[in-house]
Amino acid sequence: MNYLTPETFTRKILSKKTGVYSFGVLTWEIFENGKVPFKGLTDLEIARKIVNAEYLTFPTNTPNDFISKIIKNIFTLETKRFLMKKILIELKNIIKKSEEGENKLKSIENKGRKRK
């Protein structure tokens, strides 16, 4: 129930994009250290939240790039939802950007050590 999309509830649709939505819920569980989505709610309450676009809120320590480039394109209307291929491209870009930032930081730290 927790992994179903609005279109699955309203039109009984299953597609590649419904799988992407489920991936988003699983991602939320990871960022929430294994919490159960919509814990304590009945199936009807969960269905209402999902159909009314009351999506899961990610914790504040979730990287901004991850939210803006991936999550906002998962928890959205079916017609706007990315396919998994696009999600993977964005994820690779985020990882690359993060690695470049780490390399710059290491370079700055090394320059600081050489001056001492």
C-alpha positions as CSV (number, residue, x, y, z in Angstrom):
1,M,0.0,0.0,0.0
2,N,2.8,2.4,1.0
3,Y,4.5,2.1,-2.4
4,L,1.5,2.7,-4.7
5,T,1.1,5.7,-6.8
6,P,-1.8,8.1,-7.1
7,E,-2.6,6.7,-10.6
8,T,-2.6,3.2,-9.3
9,F,-5.3,4.1,-6.7
10,T,-7.4,6.2,-9.1
11,R,-7.0,4.4,-12.4
12,K,-5.5,1.0,-11.5
13,I,-2.4,1.7,-13.6
14,L,0.9,0.0,-13.2
15,S,3.8,1.1,-15.4
16,K,7.5,1.9,-15.4
17,K,6.7,5.2,-13.8
18,T,4.9,3.5,-10.9
19,G,8.1,1.6,-10.3
20,V,10.0,4.9,-10.1
21,Y,7.5,6.2,-7.5
22,S,8.1,3.0,-5.4
23,F,11.8,3.6,-5.7
24,G,11.2,7.1,-4.3
25,V,9.4,5.6,-1.3
26,L,12.3,3.1,-0.8
27,T,14.7,6.0,-1.0
28,W,12.8,7.8,1.8
29,E,13.0,4.7,4.0
30,I,16.8,4.8,3.5
31,F,17.1,8.4,4.4
32,E,14.8,7.8,7.4
33,N,17.0,4.9,8.6
34,G,14.4,2.2,7.9
35,K,11.2,3.9,9.1
36,V,8.0,2.6,7.7
37,P,6.3,5.1,5.4
38,F,2.9,6.4,6.7
39,K,3.3,4.3,9.9
40,G,0.2,4.2,12.1
41,L,-2.2,5.1,9.3
42,T,-4.9,2.8,7.9
43,D,-4.8,1.7,4.3
44,L,-7.6,4.2,3.5
45,E,-5.7,7.1,5.2
46,I,-2.6,6.2,3.2
47,A,-4.5,6.0,0.0
48,R,-6.1,9.5,0.7
49,K,-2.7,11.0,1.4
50,I,-1.2,9.6,-1.8
51,V,-4.1,10.5,-4.0
52,N,-4.1,14.1,-2.5
53,A,-0.4,14.4,-3.3
54,E,0.6,14.5,0.4
55,Y,4.0,13.0,-0.4
56,L,6.6,11.8,2.1
57,T,8.8,14.6,3.5
58,F,12.5,13.8,3.4
59,P,14.6,14.7,6.5
60,T,16.5,17.9,6.6
61,N,19.9,16.2,6.2
62,T,18.9,15.0,2.7
63,P,21.3,16.6,0.2
64,N,19.6,19.6,-1.6
65,D,20.7,18.4,-5.1
66,F,19.1,15.0,-4.4
67,I,15.8,16.7,-3.5
68,S,15.7,19.2,-6.3
69,K,17.0,16.9,-9.1
70,I,15.6,13.5,-8.2
71,I,12.9,13.5,-5.5
72,K,10.8,16.4,-6.9
73,N,10.8,14.5,-10.2
74,I,9.6,11.2,-8.6
75,F,6.9,12.5,-6.3
76,T,5.0,14.4,-8.9
77,L,2.2,13.8,-11.5
78,E,2.7,10.7,-13.6
79,T,3.1,12.7,-16.8
80,K,6.0,14.7,-15.2
81,R,7.6,11.8,-13.4
82,F,11.1,10.8,-14.6
83,L,11.8,7.3,-15.9
84,M,14.4,5.4,-14.0
85,K,17.0,6.0,-16.8
86,K,16.7,9.8,-16.2
87,I,16.9,9.2,-12.4
88,L,20.1,7.3,-12.8
89,I,21.6,10.0,-15.0
90,E,20.8,12.7,-12.4
91,L,22.1,10.5,-9.6
92,K,25.4,10.0,-11.4
93,N,25.7,13.8,-12.0
94,I,25.1,14.4,-8.2
95,I,27.8,11.8,-7.3
96,K,30.2,13.3,-9.8
97,K,29.6,16.8,-8.4
98,S,30.1,15.6,-4.9
99,E,33.4,13.8,-5.7
100,E,34.6,17.0,-7.5
101,G,33.8,19.0,-4.4
102,E,35.7,16.5,-2.2
103,N,38.7,16.6,-4.5
104,K,38.8,20.4,-4.3
105,L,38.6,20.3,-0.5
106,K,41.4,17.8,-0.3
107,S,43.5,20.0,-2.6
108,I,42.9,23.0,-0.4
109,E,43.8,21.0,2.7
110,N,47.0,19.8,1.1
111,K,48.0,23.3,0.1
112,G,47.4,24.4,3.7
113,R,49.6,21.6,5.1
114,K,52.5,22.5,2.7
115,R,52.6,26.1,3.9
116,K,53.2,25.0,7.5
